[in-house]
Amino acid sequence: MIVTRLVIAVGVLVFGLLCWMAVEGVTFAAVLIITVGALVVLVGGGNWIGGRSSMGRGRQPSGTGPPSSTYAPPAEPAQPVPPSASPAEGRTGEGEGPG
């Protein structure tokens, strides 16, 4: 708990220093603030939309439980059709011309 508070305090001090440097005209500081800010917003927004915390290490991933009641196993593959007589054999009167 003490380490967490210490890290937060150091982060706030570094952020303040970067803001001061950006105001004074140091281009690198402004670029760093924008980049880190964008990453924080993207990761935080993804966690907020997804409903999951990036710290959730003990949870089981979704979709790995037993199948639901609506689960249907895949159908058996179709049996091969045995070779039969040609289509013209055995038909009478269909498509035949005079003769």
Secondary structure, 3 states (H helix, E strand, C coil): CHHHHHHHHHHHHHHHHHHHHHHHCCHHHHHHHHHHHHHHHHHHHHHHHHCCCCCCCCCCCCCCCCCCCCCCCCCCCCCCCCCCCCCCCCCCCCCCCCC
